[in-house]
Amino acid sequence: MLQPVLESCLSLRADEIEVVESIYPESISTRSTSTPGELVVDLELSIDLDSDCDVLVVDNTSLQQGNSHNGLSSFDSPESSGRSPIPLVTKPQPTKLQTLSHLPPIHVSLTLPATYPLYDPPTVESIIATHSWLSDHLLMTFKVIILRLWEDCHLNEEGILSRLFELTTQDYGLLRKLGILESSGKPRIRIQHANPRLLVPLLESHNTLAKSKQFEQESFPCPICLTTLKGVRCLRIRSCGHVCCRACLKEFWEMSIRQGEVGVVGCVDEECVKTGAKTKDILWSSVSEDEVKLIVGEELTARWKQLRHKRLVEKDPTIVICPIPICQAPVFKPPLVTGDEDEDAGWNRLRSCQACSYSFCVLCRRTWHGPLSSCETNLKAELIESYLAMEPDSAGRREIESRYGRSYFQKLIAAYQEAKLNKEWMDKSTMACPGCNTRVEKSAGMKCARCGMHFCFRCGAKLKTENPYLHFSDK
């Protein structure tokens, strides 16, 4: 071949590779071979969908291709071997539907001769789909697509490398040509695979990683400092999708947790702040524990959880604290197992801690003693009263002390007397809120600090929030 023609081909090839490397620097690599002028190009073709698309993974274990049974390679044609392909037999199987915006890349290795792209086509050395999400039959179809693409391009003195990247990133081009895109209505991709249970987690993992990389490369304005930063320095809240820079979130969340304001630890976007204010819920939060830990670390996350549990207990009077000293987790009230609304009745006294699995009575806080047995609270009070009524150093006192232990029993007496004095003061100086049964001192006014209910301190009647003083009128 004439030297000017060869130089023209090499120049076009070099220009094409330079352009592709400038646009997709991480997706192309080249290496020389022992043949003069020949070049091997390795491409990583990312399959980026236009938007979140439904991907249907079909379990088609009965799909059999004549190519595999005849011992042909993925790029051999059945007709070229003189054998007839075995017909495809498909039996309906369960499917897995996912919503994805990225599919695993396809690695293509091409050998470009010195006369490419004007006279000779590239040689397809290999096509590999990451995680094998494309069948051998579709990979062979992709090879045919590459060769036909060269036939169209070389007439215009163009290469195929840029066209290959456009084919995999724009308007589902490759997926349409492979015949796995269902375009009736909303686009849906149909993938046939022998083991969807294995493939689906791999697709989801790649989609998450690809979206994370895409997020890190984009720029976002921070709603706090109003600075535009790269996504690698920001956090996207999963529940709402809003973005804020990590530095601002770290400073704000750490300050809020240290001051005990756990209700404001959440998304700082104006929309979410208004939503949180409308809920009037001090525990409302748009962020997860993992997101809080990512920003403030484990120590402050533990405090955040502890304060939320504390606020939850204060907010809901039906929640009790697990009596196990090393646990102290909040225990929720289960649905009533009997029609009796009185929680003193039978099984309604049972509580089970989800953290340590300790089952106890909500009244006496002791190990669950069954629905029929009464609590030992009264028995303990009677025992202490009888002990105090005895003469010091009497035989009766020595018997009780030897049975329960002198030191332990003295602690019981001290706790009993303190509780008795507290009860006397509570009965004399406070009144139970008719809403949540919290004891309210008269100096605190007519509004319960826990549930916010207005009530009359003299008779205990509930008052209307709109006009609580109507109860005291002469009418």
Contacts in CASP RR format, 6 or more apart in sequence:
PFRMAT RR
TARGET T0000
AUTHOR 0000-0000-0000
METHOD contacts of the structure
MODEL  1
MLQPVLESCLSLRADEIEVVESIYPESISTRSTSTPGELVVDLELSIDLD
SDCDVLVVDNTSLQQGNSHNGLSSFDSPESSGRSPIPLVTKPQPTKLQTL
SHLPPIHVSLTLPATYPLYDPPTVESIIATHSWLSDHLLMTFKVIILRLW
EDCHLNEEGILSRLFELTTQDYGLLRKLGILESSGKPRIRIQHANPRLLV
PLLESHNTLAKSKQFEQESFPCPICLTTLKGVRCLRIRSCGHVCCRACLK
EFWEMSIRQGEVGVVGCVDEECVKTGAKTKDILWSSVSEDEVKLIVGEEL
TARWKQLRHKRLVEKDPTIVICPIPICQAPVFKPPLVTGDEDEDAGWNRL
RSCQACSYSFCVLCRRTWHGPLSSCETNLKAELIESYLAMEPDSAGRREI
ESRYGRSYFQKLIAAYQEAKLNKEWMDKSTMACPGCNTRVEKSAGMKCAR
CGMHFCFRCGAKLKTENPYLHFSDK
1 115 0 8 1.000
1 119 0 8 1.000
5 115 0 8 1.000
5 118 0 8 1.000
5 119 0 8 1.000
6 114 0 8 1.000
6 115 0 8 1.000
8 118 0 8 1.000
9 114 0 8 1.000
9 115 0 8 1.000
9 116 0 8 1.000
9 117 0 8 1.000
9 118 0 8 1.000
9 119 0 8 1.000
10 37 0 8 1.000
10 114 0 8 1.000
12 117 0 8 1.000
12 118 0 8 1.000
12 157 0 8 1.000
12 159 0 8 1.000
13 39 0 8 1.000
13 112 0 8 1.000
13 116 0 8 1.000
13 117 0 8 1.000
13 159 0 8 1.000
16 117 0 8 1.000
16 158 0 8 1.000
16 159 0 8 1.000
16 161 0 8 1.000
16 162 0 8 1.000
17 28 0 8 1.000
17 30 0 8 1.000
17 41 0 8 1.000
17 161 0 8 1.000
19 162 0 8 1.000
20 28 0 8 1.000
20 161 0 8 1.000
20 162 0 8 1.000
20 165 0 8 1.000
21 28 0 8 1.000
23 162 0 8 1.000
23 165 0 8 1.000
24 165 0 8 1.000
26 44 0 8 1.000
27 43 0 8 1.000
27 44 0 8 1.000
27 45 0 8 1.000
27 46 0 8 1.000
27 165 0 8 1.000
28 41 0 8 1.000
28 42 0 8 1.000
28 43 0 8 1.000
28 44 0 8 1.000
28 161 0 8 1.000
29 41 0 8 1.000
29 42 0 8 1.000
30 39 0 8 1.000
30 40 0 8 1.000
30 41 0 8 1.000
30 42 0 8 1.000
31 39 0 8 1.000
31 40 0 8 1.000
31 42 0 8 1.000
32 38 0 8 1.000
32 39 0 8 1.000
32 40 0 8 1.000
33 39 0 8 1.000
33 40 0 8 1.000
33 111 0 8 1.000
35 113 0 8 1.000
36 114 0 8 1.000
37 113 0 8 1.000
37 114 0 8 1.000
38 111 0 8 1.000
38 112 0 8 1.000
38 113 0 8 1.000
38 114 0 8 1.000
39 111 0 8 1.000
39 112 0 8 1.000
40 109 0 8 1.000
40 110 0 8 1.000
40 111 0 8 1.000
40 112 0 8 1.000
40 125 0 8 1.000
41 109 0 8 1.000
41 110 0 8 1.000
41 111 0 8 1.000
41 112 0 8 1.000
41 122 0 8 1.000
41 161 0 8 1.000
42 107 0 8 1.000
42 108 0 8 1.000
42 109 0 8 1.000
42 110 0 8 1.000
43 107 0 8 1.000
43 108 0 8 1.000
43 109 0 8 1.000
43 110 0 8 1.000
43 161 0 8 1.000
43 164 0 8 1.000
43 165 0 8 1.000
44 105 0 8 1.000
44 106 0 8 1.000
44 107 0 8 1.000
45 105 0 8 1.000
45 106 0 8 1.000
45 107 0 8 1.000
45 108 0 8 1.000
45 164 0 8 1.000
45 165 0 8 1.000
45 167 0 8 1.000
45 168 0 8 1.000
45 174 0 8 1.000
46 102 0 8 1.000
46 105 0 8 1.000
46 168 0 8 1.000
46 169 0 8 1.000
46 210 0 8 1.000
47 102 0 8 1.000
47 103 0 8 1.000
47 104 0 8 1.000
47 105 0 8 1.000
47 106 0 8 1.000
47 168 0 8 1.000
47 169 0 8 1.000
47 174 0 8 1.000
47 175 0 8 1.000
48 101 0 8 1.000
48 102 0 8 1.000
48 168 0 8 1.000
48 169 0 8 1.000
48 210 0 8 1.000
49 100 0 8 1.000
49 101 0 8 1.000
49 102 0 8 1.000
49 103 0 8 1.000
49 172 0 8 1.000
49 189 0 8 1.000
50 171 0 8 1.000
50 172 0 8 1.000
50 187 0 8 1.000
51 101 0 8 1.000
52 99 0 8 1.000
52 100 0 8 1.000
52 101 0 8 1.000
53 99 0 8 1.000
53 100 0 8 1.000
53 101 0 8 1.000
53 187 0 8 1.000
53 188 0 8 1.000
53 189 0 8 1.000
54 97 0 8 1.000
54 98 0 8 1.000
54 99 0 8 1.000
54 186 0 8 1.000
54 187 0 8 1.000
54 188 0 8 1.000
54 189 0 8 1.000
55 97 0 8 1.000
55 98 0 8 1.000
55 99 0 8 1.000
55 100 0 8 1.000
55 103 0 8 1.000
55 188 0 8 1.000
55 189 0 8 1.000
55 191 0 8 1.000
55 203 0 8 1.000
56 95 0 8 1.000
56 96 0 8 1.000
56 97 0 8 1.000
56 188 0 8 1.000
56 189 0 8 1.000
56 190 0 8 1.000
56 191 0 8 1.000
57 95 0 8 1.000
57 96 0 8 1.000
57 97 0 8 1.000
57 98 0 8 1.000
57 191 0 8 1.000
57 193 0 8 1.000
57 196 0 8 1.000
57 199 0 8 1.000
57 200 0 8 1.000
57 203 0 8 1.000
58 93 0 8 1.000
58 95 0 8 1.000
58 190 0 8 1.000
58 191 0 8 1.000
58 192 0 8 1.000
58 193 0 8 1.000
58 196 0 8 1.000
59 93 0 8 1.000
59 94 0 8 1.000
59 95 0 8 1.000
59 96 0 8 1.000
59 193 0 8 1.000
59 194 0 8 1.000
59 195 0 8 1.000
59 196 0 8 1.000
60 90 0 8 1.000
60 91 0 8 1.000
60 93 0 8 1.000
60 192 0 8 1.000
60 193 0 8 1.000
60 194 0 8 1.000
61 91 0 8 1.000
61 93 0 8 1.000
61 194 0 8 1.000
62 89 0 8 1.000
62 90 0 8 1.000
62 91 0 8 1.000
62 93 0 8 1.000
63 88 0 8 1.000
63 89 0 8 1.000
63 90 0 8 1.000
63 192 0 8 1.000
63 194 0 8 1.000
64 86 0 8 1.000
64 88 0 8 1.000
64 89 0 8 1.000
65 85 0 8 1.000
65 86 0 8 1.000
65 88 0 8 1.000
65 135 0 8 1.000
65 136 0 8 1.000
65 137 0 8 1.000
66 72 0 8 1.000
66 78 0 8 1.000
66 85 0 8 1.000
66 86 0 8 1.000
67 74 0 8 1.000
67 76 0 8 1.000
67 78 0 8 1.000
67 85 0 8 1.000
67 136 0 8 1.000
67 137 0 8 1.000
67 140 0 8 1.000
68 136 0 8 1.000
69 86 0 8 1.000
70 78 0 8 1.000
70 81 0 8 1.000
70 83 0 8 1.000
70 85 0 8 1.000
70 86 0 8 1.000
72 78 0 8 1.000
72 81 0 8 1.000
74 127 0 8 1.000
74 136 0 8 1.000
74 137 0 8 1.000
74 139 0 8 1.000
74 140 0 8 1.000
75 124 0 8 1.000
75 139 0 8 1.000
75 140 0 8 1.000
75 143 0 8 1.000
76 140 0 8 1.000
77 140 0 8 1.000
78 84 0 8 1.000
78 85 0 8 1.000
94 196 0 8 1.000
95 196 0 8 1.000
96 196 0 8 1.000
96 197 0 8 1.000
96 200 0 8 1.000
98 200 0 8 1.000
98 203 0 8 1.000
98 204 0 8 1.000
100 203 0 8 1.000
100 204 0 8 1.000
100 207 0 8 1.000
101 207 0 8 1.000
101 210 0 8 1.000
101 211 0 8 1.000
102 206 0 8 1.000
102 207 0 8 1.000
102 210 0 8 1.000
102 211 0 8 1.000
102 214 0 8 1.000
103 133 0 8 1.000
103 189 0 8 1.000
103 203 0 8 1.000
103 206 0 8 1.000
103 207 0 8 1.000
104 129 0 8 1.000
104 130 0 8 1.000
104 131 0 8 1.000
104 133 0 8 1.000
104 202 0 8 1.000
104 203 0 8 1.000
104 206 0 8 1.000
105 130 0 8 1.000
106 127 0 8 1.000
106 128 0 8 1.000
106 129 0 8 1.000
106 130 0 8 1.000
106 134 0 8 1.000
106 142 0 8 1.000
106 168 0 8 1.000
107 126 0 8 1.000
107 127 0 8 1.000
107 128 0 8 1.000
107 129 0 8 1.000
107 130 0 8 1.000
108 124 0 8 1.000
108 126 0 8 1.000
108 127 0 8 1.000
108 146 0 8 1.000
108 164 0 8 1.000
109 124 0 8 1.000
109 125 0 8 1.000
109 126 0 8 1.000
109 127 0 8 1.000
110 122 0 8 1.000
110 123 0 8 1.000
110 124 0 8 1.000
110 125 0 8 1.000
110 146 0 8 1.000
111 122 0 8 1.000
111 123 0 8 1.000
111 125 0 8 1.000
112 122 0 8 1.000
113 120 0 8 1.000
113 122 0 8 1.000
113 123 0 8 1.000
116 122 0 8 1.000
116 159 0 8 1.000
117 150 0 8 1.000
117 153 0 8 1.000
117 154 0 8 1.000
117 157 0 8 1.000
117 158 0 8 1.000
117 159 0 8 1.000
117 160 0 8 1.000
118 154 0 8 1.000
118 157 0 8 1.000
119 154 0 8 1.000
121 147 0 8 1.000
121 150 0 8 1.000
121 151 0 8 1.000
121 154 0 8 1.000
122 146 0 8 1.000
122 150 0 8 1.000
122 160 0 8 1.000
124 143 0 8 1.000
124 146 0 8 1.000
124 147 0 8 1.000
127 139 0 8 1.000
127 142 0 8 1.000
127 143 0 8 1.000
128 139 0 8 1.000
129 139 0 8 1.000
130 206 0 8 1.000
131 199 0 8 1.000
131 202 0 8 1.000
131 203 0 8 1.000
131 206 0 8 1.000
132 193 0 8 1.000
132 199 0 8 1.000
133 191 0 8 1.000
133 193 0 8 1.000
133 199 0 8 1.000
133 202 0 8 1.000
133 203 0 8 1.000
134 142 0 8 1.000
134 178 0 8 1.000
134 191 0 8 1.000
135 192 0 8 1.000
135 193 0 8 1.000
138 178 0 8 1.000
138 180 0 8 1.000
141 177 0 8 1.000
141 178 0 8 1.000
142 174 0 8 1.000
142 178 0 8 1.000
145 167 0 8 1.000
145 174 0 8 1.000
145 177 0 8 1.000
145 178 0 8 1.000
146 160 0 8 1.000
146 164 0 8 1.000
149 160 0 8 1.000
149 163 0 8 1.000
149 164 0 8 1.000
149 167 0 8 1.000
150 159 0 8 1.000
150 160 0 8 1.000
153 159 0 8 1.000
153 160 0 8 1.000
153 163 0 8 1.000
167 173 0 8 1.000
167 174 0 8 1.000
167 177 0 8 1.000
168 174 0 8 1.000
172 181 0 8 1.000
172 183 0 8 1.000
172 187 0 8 1.000
172 189 0 8 1.000
175 181 0 8 1.000
175 189 0 8 1.000
176 183 0 8 1.000
180 189 0 8 1.000
180 190 0 8 1.000
180 191 0 8 1.000
181 187 0 8 1.000
181 188 0 8 1.000
181 189 0 8 1.000
181 190 0 8 1.000
182 188 0 8 1.000
182 189 0 8 1.000
182 190 0 8 1.000
191 199 0 8 1.000
193 199 0 8 1.000
215 231 0 8 1.000
215 234 0 8 1.000
215 236 0 8 1.000
216 230 0 8 1.000
216 231 0 8 1.000
216 232 0 8 1.000
217 230 0 8 1.000
217 231 0 8 1.000
217 232 0 8 1.000
218 230 0 8 1.000
218 231 0 8 1.000
219 228 0 8 1.000
219 229 0 8 1.000
219 230 0 8 1.000
219 231 0 8 1.000
220 228 0 8 1.000
220 229 0 8 1.000
220 231 0 8 1.000
220 234 0 8 1.000
220 243 0 8 1.000
220 245 0 8 1.000
221 227 0 8 1.000
221 228 0 8 1.000
222 228 0 8 1.000
222 229 0 8 1.000
222 234 0 8 1.000
222 243 0 8 1.000
222 244 0 8 1.000
222 245 0 8 1.000
222 248 0 8 1.000
223 242 0 8 1.000
223 244 0 8 1.000
223 268 0 8 1.000
223 269 0 8 1.000
223 270 0 8 1.000
224 244 0 8 1.000
224 245 0 8 1.000
224 248 0 8 1.000
224 249 0 8 1.000
224 252 0 8 1.000
224 268 0 8 1.000
225 245 0 8 1.000
225 247 0 8 1.000
225 248 0 8 1.000
227 245 0 8 1.000
229 245 0 8 1.000
231 243 0 8 1.000
233 245 0 8 1.000
233 246 0 8 1.000
233 247 0 8 1.000
234 243 0 8 1.000
234 244 0 8 1.000
234 245 0 8 1.000
234 246 0 8 1.000
235 243 0 8 1.000
235 244 0 8 1.000
235 245 0 8 1.000
235 246 0 8 1.000
235 249 0 8 1.000
235 291 0 8 1.000
235 294 0 8 1.000
235 295 0 8 1.000
236 242 0 8 1.000
236 243 0 8 1.000
237 243 0 8 1.000
237 244 0 8 1.000
237 266 0 8 1.000
237 267 0 8 1.000
237 272 0 8 1.000
237 286 0 8 1.000
237 287 0 8 1.000
237 291 0 8 1.000
238 288 0 8 1.000
238 291 0 8 1.000
239 267 0 8 1.000
239 286 0 8 1.000
239 287 0 8 1.000
239 288 0 8 1.000
240 267 0 8 1.000
240 269 0 8 1.000
240 271 0 8 1.000
240 272 0 8 1.000
240 286 0 8 1.000
242 267 0 8 1.000
242 268 0 8 1.000
242 269 0 8 1.000
242 271 0 8 1.000
242 272 0 8 1.000
244 267 0 8 1.000
244 268 0 8 1.000
244 269 0 8 1.000
246 295 0 8 1.000
248 268 0 8 1.000
249 268 0 8 1.000
249 295 0 8 1.000
250 295 0 8 1.000
250 296 0 8 1.000
252 264 0 8 1.000
252 268 0 8 1.000
253 265 0 8 1.000
253 266 0 8 1.000
253 292 0 8 1.000
253 295 0 8 1.000
253 296 0 8 1.000
253 300 0 8 1.000
254 296 0 8 1.000
254 300 0 8 1.000
256 262 0 8 1.000
256 263 0 8 1.000
256 264 0 8 1.000
256 265 0 8 1.000
257 265 0 8 1.000
257 296 0 8 1.000
257 300 0 8 1.000
257 303 0 8 1.000
257 304 0 8 1.000
257 307 0 8 1.000
258 300 0 8 1.000
258 303 0 8 1.000
260 307 0 8 1.000
262 282 0 8 1.000
262 283 0 8 1.000
262 285 0 8 1.000
262 304 0 8 1.000
262 307 0 8 1.000
262 308 0 8 1.000
262 311 0 8 1.000
263 282 0 8 1.000
263 283 0 8 1.000
263 284 0 8 1.000
263 285 0 8 1.000
263 311 0 8 1.000
265 285 0 8 1.000
265 287 0 8 1.000
265 292 0 8 1.000
265 304 0 8 1.000
266 272 0 8 1.000
266 285 0 8 1.000
266 286 0 8 1.000
266 287 0 8 1.000
267 273 0 8 1.000
267 286 0 8 1.000
267 287 0 8 1.000
272 286 0 8 1.000
275 286 0 8 1.000
276 284 0 8 1.000
276 286 0 8 1.000
282 311 0 8 1.000
282 315 0 8 1.000
283 308 0 8 1.000
283 311 0 8 1.000
283 312 0 8 1.000
283 315 0 8 1.000
289 301 0 8 1.000
289 305 0 8 1.000
292 300 0 8 1.000
292 301 0 8 1.000
292 304 0 8 1.000
293 301 0 8 1.000
296 304 0 8 1.000
309 329 0 8 1.000
309 330 0 8 1.000
312 319 0 8 1.000
312 330 0 8 1.000
313 319 0 8 1.000
313 320 0 8 1.000
313 321 0 8 1.000
313 330 0 8 1.000
314 450 0 8 1.000
315 450 0 8 1.000
316 332 0 8 1.000
317 436 0 8 1.000
317 437 0 8 1.000
317 438 0 8 1.000
317 450 0 8 1.000
317 451 0 8 1.000
318 332 0 8 1.000
318 333 0 8 1.000
319 330 0 8 1.000
319 331 0 8 1.000
319 332 0 8 1.000
319 333 0 8 1.000
320 330 0 8 1.000
320 331 0 8 1.000
320 333 0 8 1.000
320 351 0 8 1.000
320 362 0 8 1.000
320 365 0 8 1.000
321 328 0 8 1.000
321 329 0 8 1.000
321 330 0 8 1.000
321 331 0 8 1.000
322 328 0 8 1.000
322 329 0 8 1.000
322 330 0 8 1.000
322 331 0 8 1.000
322 353 0 8 1.000
322 355 0 8 1.000
322 356 0 8 1.000
322 358 0 8 1.000
322 360 0 8 1.000
323 358 0 8 1.000
323 360 0 8 1.000
323 365 0 8 1.000
323 366 0 8 1.000
324 353 0 8 1.000
324 356 0 8 1.000
324 358 0 8 1.000
326 356 0 8 1.000
327 353 0 8 1.000
327 355 0 8 1.000
327 356 0 8 1.000
327 358 0 8 1.000
329 353 0 8 1.000
329 354 0 8 1.000
329 355 0 8 1.000
329 356 0 8 1.000
331 351 0 8 1.000
331 352 0 8 1.000
331 353 0 8 1.000
331 354 0 8 1.000
333 343 0 8 1.000
333 351 0 8 1.000
333 362 0 8 1.000
334 350 0 8 1.000
334 351 0 8 1.000
334 352 0 8 1.000
336 348 0 8 1.000
337 347 0 8 1.000
337 348 0 8 1.000
338 345 0 8 1.000
338 346 0 8 1.000
338 347 0 8 1.000
338 348 0 8 1.000
340 348 0 8 1.000
342 348 0 8 1.000
343 349 0 8 1.000
343 362 0 8 1.000
344 363 0 8 1.000
346 370 0 8 1.000
346 371 0 8 1.000
346 372 0 8 1.000
347 371 0 8 1.000
349 361 0 8 1.000
349 362 0 8 1.000
349 363 0 8 1.000
349 371 0 8 1.000
350 359 0 8 1.000
350 361 0 8 1.000
350 362 0 8 1.000
350 368 0 8 1.000
350 370 0 8 1.000
350 371 0 8 1.000
351 359 0 8 1.000
351 360 0 8 1.000
351 361 0 8 1.000
351 362 0 8 1.000
352 358 0 8 1.000
352 359 0 8 1.000
353 359 0 8 1.000
353 360 0 8 1.000
358 367 0 8 1.000
359 367 0 8 1.000
359 368 0 8 1.000
360 366 0 8 1.000
360 367 0 8 1.000
360 368 0 8 1.000
361 367 0 8 1.000
361 368 0 8 1.000
361 369 0 8 1.000
361 370 0 8 1.000
361 375 0 8 1.000
363 375 0 8 1.000
363 377 0 8 1.000
364 375 0 8 1.000
364 376 0 8 1.000
364 377 0 8 1.000
366 375 0 8 1.000
366 376 0 8 1.000
369 375 0 8 1.000
369 376 0 8 1.000
380 412 0 8 1.000
380 416 0 8 1.000
381 416 0 8 1.000
383 400 0 8 1.000
384 412 0 8 1.000
384 413 0 8 1.000
384 416 0 8 1.000
387 397 0 8 1.000
387 400 0 8 1.000
387 409 0 8 1.000
387 413 0 8 1.000
388 413 0 8 1.000
390 396 0 8 1.000
390 397 0 8 1.000
391 397 0 8 1.000
400 409 0 8 1.000
401 409 0 8 1.000
404 412 0 8 1.000
426 439 0 8 1.000
429 441 0 8 1.000
429 442 0 8 1.000
430 439 0 8 1.000
430 440 0 8 1.000
430 441 0 8 1.000
430 442 0 8 1.000
431 439 0 8 1.000
431 440 0 8 1.000
431 442 0 8 1.000
431 455 0 8 1.000
431 457 0 8 1.000
431 460 0 8 1.000
432 438 0 8 1.000
432 439 0 8 1.000
432 440 0 8 1.000
433 439 0 8 1.000
433 440 0 8 1.000
433 448 0 8 1.000
433 450 0 8 1.000
433 451 0 8 1.000
433 453 0 8 1.000
433 455 0 8 1.000
434 453 0 8 1.000
434 455 0 8 1.000
434 460 0 8 1.000
434 461 0 8 1.000
434 462 0 8 1.000
435 448 0 8 1.000
435 451 0 8 1.000
435 453 0 8 1.000
435 455 0 8 1.000
435 462 0 8 1.000
436 448 0 8 1.000
436 450 0 8 1.000
436 451 0 8 1.000
436 453 0 8 1.000
438 448 0 8 1.000
438 449 0 8 1.000
438 450 0 8 1.000
438 451 0 8 1.000
440 448 0 8 1.000
440 449 0 8 1.000
440 457 0 8 1.000
442 457 0 8 1.000
445 457 0 8 1.000
446 454 0 8 1.000
446 455 0 8 1.000
446 456 0 8 1.000
446 457 0 8 1.000
446 463 0 8 1.000
446 468 0 8 1.000
447 453 0 8 1.000
447 454 0 8 1.000
447 468 0 8 1.000
448 454 0 8 1.000
448 455 0 8 1.000
453 462 0 8 1.000
453 465 0 8 1.000
454 462 0 8 1.000
454 463 0 8 1.000
454 464 0 8 1.000
454 465 0 8 1.000
454 468 0 8 1.000
455 461 0 8 1.000
455 462 0 8 1.000
455 463 0 8 1.000
456 463 0 8 1.000
456 471 0 8 1.000
456 472 0 8 1.000
461 471 0 8 1.000
463 470 0 8 1.000
463 471 0 8 1.000
464 470 0 8 1.000
464 471 0 8 1.000
END
